[in-house]
Amino acid sequence: MRTAEIERNTAETQIAMSIELDGIGSFAGSTGIGFFDHMLDLLACHSGMDISIHVHGDLEVDTHHTIEDLSGRSYLVYDVAIPAERIGTFETEMLREFLYAVAVHGRMNLHVTTLYGTNAHHIVESVFKALGHALKQAVYIEGENSNILSTKGVL
């Protein structure tokens, strides 16, 4: 199984997260932000990955910290207009910060664009569902010949 686990402890929060790429699409745990939990559940479902996260402390305070840049070619293109500042206790401006962290720490290029929409909840849902489908395609292994499609030999 292709899995990863990470823990992050700061003065504000303690976060433990695990992901199984070859899962069944399940989400377990809680961030303390109901809407964000709902989005992570959608991401797990649409990616086919199993995601587990446990947060103790104030996640909303901790997400405002600057995310350090890692080596690699990570990049985020973000063109999403969300017509509300909050969805429940979820600050919609944090969507970009979350996606930036996914791109940087996942060492990937991530392009996120919404073409239209007026309901903030549905706009954010569409981003997480699309991300789930993109990740599912990205980690899929085709048959016995799993050559890396890169002239460099690595991704």
C-alpha distance (Angstrom), angle and dihedral (degrees) to the residues before:
residue distance angle dihedral
M1 . . .
R2 3.78 . .
T3 3.80 105.9 .
A4 3.78 140.2 154.4
E5 3.79 134.5 -169.9
I6 3.77 130.0 -165.7
E7 3.77 136.7 179.0
R8 3.78 126.4 -163.6
N9 3.76 122.6 -173.3
T10 3.79 124.9 -175.1
A11 3.77 134.4 157.7
E12 3.84 88.4 -91.0
T13 3.81 104.1 39.4
Q14 3.76 148.0 15.5
I15 3.79 112.8 -149.3
A16 3.80 128.1 -175.4
M17 3.80 118.7 -178.3
S18 3.78 135.7 172.3
I19 3.78 132.0 -177.1
E20 3.78 131.8 -167.5
L21 3.79 112.7 -162.4
D22 3.80 94.0 -161.8
G23 3.79 96.1 49.9
I24 3.77 135.0 122.7
G25 3.81 97.8 -104.5
S26 3.78 100.4 -92.5
F27 3.80 130.3 150.9
A28 3.80 124.6 -157.7
G29 3.77 132.2 177.4
S30 3.76 136.9 29.5
T31 3.79 139.1 -95.6
G32 3.79 93.1 -164.8
I33 3.82 89.4 -113.1
G34 3.80 107.1 98.4
F35 3.80 97.6 -158.9
F36 3.82 92.3 47.8
D37 3.82 89.4 50.7
H38 3.81 88.0 52.5
M39 3.83 90.1 51.5
L40 3.82 92.5 48.8
D41 3.81 88.5 50.2
L42 3.82 88.9 53.9
L43 3.81 90.7 47.2
A44 3.81 91.3 52.2
C45 3.80 92.8 46.1
H46 3.81 96.1 48.1
S47 3.82 95.0 41.7
G48 3.80 95.8 45.5
M49 3.80 88.0 -130.0
D50 3.79 125.7 130.1
I51 3.81 111.5 -126.2
S52 3.78 125.7 -171.7
I53 3.80 123.0 -178.0
H54 3.78 132.6 171.0
V55 3.79 121.4 -174.8
H56 3.78 128.0 -173.5
G57 3.78 117.5 -174.2
D58 3.79 132.8 18.6
L59 3.81 108.3 -31.1
E60 3.81 91.3 178.9
V61 3.81 91.5 61.4
D62 3.80 93.8 44.8
T63 3.82 95.7 50.7
H64 3.79 89.6 65.1
H65 3.81 91.3 67.1
T66 3.80 115.7 105.9
I67 3.79 112.9 -96.8
E68 3.78 110.4 -130.5
D69 3.79 117.6 -125.4
L70 3.77 118.0 -115.5
S71 3.78 127.9 -154.3
G72 3.77 116.1 -94.3
R73 3.77 134.7 67.6
S74 3.77 100.1 -67.6
Y75 3.76 116.7 158.6
L76 3.79 138.3 165.9
V77 3.79 126.5 -155.9
Y78 3.79 107.1 -169.8
D79 3.79 120.8 -175.6
V80 3.79 104.6 159.5
A81 3.80 124.5 134.6
I82 3.79 112.1 -159.4
P83 3.82 114.3 -172.8
A84 3.82 95.8 -151.2
E85 3.79 134.8 59.3
R86 3.80 93.9 -144.8
I87 3.77 140.4 22.8
G88 3.79 102.7 -162.3
T89 3.81 103.4 -49.0
F90 3.83 92.7 -25.6
E91 3.82 112.0 109.2
T92 3.80 104.6 -141.5
E93 3.80 92.6 -147.7
M94 3.82 86.0 66.4
L95 3.82 89.9 68.9
R96 3.80 89.6 76.4
E97 3.82 91.1 46.7
F98 3.82 91.0 50.5
L99 3.81 92.5 48.9
Y100 3.81 90.8 46.3
A101 3.81 89.5 53.6
V102 3.83 90.6 48.6
A103 3.82 90.7 51.0
V104 3.81 95.8 44.9
H105 3.79 99.2 41.1
G106 3.80 92.2 38.0
R107 3.82 88.2 49.3
M108 3.78 92.2 -132.8
N109 3.76 142.0 125.2
L110 3.77 110.0 -112.4
H111 3.79 123.7 -171.6
V112 3.80 115.6 -171.4
T113 3.80 120.8 -179.2
T114 3.78 131.1 160.6
L115 3.77 116.4 -159.2
Y116 3.79 98.6 -160.2
G117 3.77 145.3 -21.4
T118 3.80 141.2 133.3
N119 3.81 103.8 -157.9
A120 3.83 110.7 82.6
H121 3.81 93.4 -155.4
H122 3.80 92.5 53.4
I123 3.81 93.5 44.2
V124 3.81 92.1 54.6
E125 3.82 90.9 43.3
S126 3.80 90.1 53.9
V127 3.82 90.6 53.2
F128 3.81 93.2 52.4
K129 3.82 93.0 44.5
A130 3.81 92.0 49.4
L131 3.80 91.0 46.4
G132 3.80 88.9 51.6
H133 3.81 92.0 52.8
A134 3.82 92.4 45.7
L135 3.81 91.9 50.4
K136 3.79 90.9 46.8
Q137 3.80 89.9 55.5
A138 3.80 92.0 43.7
V139 3.82 95.3 55.4
Y140 3.81 97.7 37.6
I141 3.82 114.3 120.7
E142 3.79 113.8 -145.9
G143 3.79 115.8 -143.0
E144 3.78 122.5 -61.4
N145 3.79 94.0 -44.8
S146 3.78 102.8 75.9
N147 3.80 98.4 166.4
I148 3.78 114.2 163.5
L149 3.79 109.1 -112.1
S150 3.78 95.6 -133.7
T151 3.78 131.2 103.6
K152 3.82 86.6 -140.0
G153 3.82 91.6 57.7
V154 3.80 93.0 -126.1
L155 3.77 137.1 67.3
